[in-house]
Amino acid sequence: MIDNTPQVKTDELYRLLREGKIAEFNSRRENGESCDLKAADFRNVDLKGLNAEGLDLSDCYFRMSNLRGIDFSKTILQGSSIHGAQISGVYFPVELSAEEILLSLEHGTRMRYKA
């Protein structure tokens, strides 16, 4: 079985996100840097302003995070949890049903895409 427990990673770009340096993260990604954010722990992190296009955020933990206004429409969120997160204005992938999003927001379930 694969361990998908959310982790605090050592990746430099992940560290920028944890420190609230969203603009620097976006800039470095636009300049071609990549990072592994799968199963990352974003608990209580303010990610407002994040350019999430093309990111694989599967199995991430966003409990109590500020996700307001983020466009996740081209982001992989399979298995992630958004329990208690601020999601006003978030654009989720069309594959995620409103029910999955609500269950994750209210109960912390991991979001599953429609088959």
Helices and strands as residue ranges (DSSP letters): H 12-18, H 22-30, H 98-107
